[in-house]
C-alpha cells in the first residue's frame, strides 16, 4: 500500500508540474507562408520553434515581433530552414493584429480568452519559449530588452544538438574503413 501511495503522489505531482507546450490556433498573418492554417508546435515537425508572447497594442511588443521577423529572415538567408518563430498575442487585443502583421512574415496567432495558452505555458509579456524539433521544452527567457545575439545563439545551440537523419549520399564508416573480418 505504501508503494501505491507513492505512485499516486508521483502521478499527481507529474500532472500538477508538467506543462503541455501545445496549442492549435489559426495563423492570422496574411504575409506568412502558413496564413489561414491551424498551426501548433507539431505543425512544424522536425523544426526548432520559438514562441513569442506579447500584447499586440504595446509598442515594445510590436518592435519585438519586427526584430524576431528580421532575425528569422537572417536565419533563412543563411540557409537554415529548420526554425520557425510564432508570435502569440491575446484574443482581447486582436483589433491591433495589424501592428504585428504589417511588414512581417512570421505567423501570428491569437490566444482567445481566457488565454489558456498563456496560462498553460506560464508565459508573461515578452517571454520567448524555445522548443526542440520534438516539440520538447528547452528554455524560455524574457526578451525585454532585446538581445539579438542571445536569441540567435540559443537557436544555433538548439540546431547543433538536433540529430541529423542518415542520408545515403553521406559517406559511411565502412567506406572509409573496410570490414577487417571479410
N, C-alpha and C positions, 0 to 999 in steps of 0.2 A: 504494500500500500504506500510505503514511503516513496518508492520509485514512481508510482503513478502520480503522486502529488508533485514530485519534481518535474515530471513530464508535463503536467498541466501548467505549472508555473512557467516552465520554459516556453511552452506554446503560447501562453498569454503574453509573456514578455516579447516574444517574437512578433506577435500581432500588434502589440502596442508600439514597439520601437522600429518596426520595419516600415519603410516608405515605398509606396508604389509610384515610381517615376514614370508615369504614363499619362496619357490623355488622348482624346480624339476630337480635334477641333478643325474647323474649316479655315483654310488659308484665304485671307481676305485681301492680299496684296495683288492687284492686277499686273504688277511688274514681275511677280515671282513665277518661276517655272512650274510651281505646284498650285497656282491660283485656282481656287474653286474646289480643290481636292480636300478630303478629310485627312489630315495628317496627324502623325503621332511619332514618338521616338522609333517605333517599329517600322514606320513607313520608310524611314531612311536606313534600311537594312545594310549592315556592314559599313556604316559610316559613323564617325565621331559626330555627336550632336551637341551643340551649345544652345541653351535655353535661357533667354534674357527676360527678366521680369521688370516691367516698368509701367508707368501711367502715361497714357497717350497725350495728355494735356500738358505735362510738365516739359518745359524747355530742355532741361538737362536730360530727361529720358529720351526725348526726340534726338538730341545730339548723340546719345549713346547708340541709338539704332543706326544713325548715319555712320558713326565710327565703326560699328560692327559690320555694316554693309561694306564699307571701304576695306576693312580687314579681310572680309570674305572675298572680295574682288582680288585683293593682293594674293591670297592663297590660291585661288583658281588660276591666276596668271602664272603662278609658279608651277602649275601642273598638278596641284594637289586637289583631287576630285573626290576625296572620301571624307569631307567635312561639310556639315550643314549647320547654319545658325538660324534659330527661330526666335522671333520676338513675341512675347506673351503679354498682352495687355489685359485690362479688366473690361468686362462687358458694359459696365455702367459708364465707361468713358469712350465707348465706340464711336460717338459723334466726332471724336478727334482722331480717328484712324488715319486720316489723310496726312497728319503730321508724321506718321511713320512710313507711309507707303509712297509719298511723293519723292521720286528720285532714288528710291531704294529697291533692291531686288530680293532681299531675304523674305521668307514667309512671315506673315503677321497673322496672329490668331488672337481671338478674344475669349477669355475665360468668363462665362456668364455667371451672374450672381447665383449662388453665394460664393463664387470664386473658389471652387473646390480644388482646382489645380494649384493655385497659390497656397491654399491651406494644406493640402496633402504634401506638397514639396517643402513646406515651411519656408516659403520664399518671402523676401522683402523687396522693396523697391531698389532697383539697380543690381539685384543679385544675378549672377551668371552661373548656371549649372552646366557641368561637363559630364556627358555620358559616353561610355566607350562604344565600340562597334557592336557589342552585345546588349546594348541599352542598360548597362550596369552603371550605377552612380560612381563617379570617380572623385569629384570635388566640386565645391562651389565657393565663390567669393564675390564680394561687392565691388562693382566697377565704378564707384564714385569715390575718388576721382578716377578718370580714365587713365589706363596704363596699357598702351598698345603692346608693349613688349611682354608684359605678364600674361596677357591673354594669348598672344602668338606663341610664346614659349610653352605654355600649357598644352596648346593644340599640337605642337610639334612633338612634345614628350609623349602625348597620347598616341599619336600616329606611329611613333617609333616602337611603342610597346605592342602594337597590333600584330597579330600573326599574319604572315604573308602566305596566301594559298600557293600550293605547289602547282607549277605550270610545266608542261612537257619541254618547253623550249629552254628552261633553266638547266644549266649543266648539273649533272648528278655526281655524287661522290664516286660512284662506280666508274664513271668516265675518266675521272682523274686517277683513281687507284683501283686497278682491276682486282677481282677476287683472287686472292692467293691460293684458294683451295681448288681452283679449276685447272 
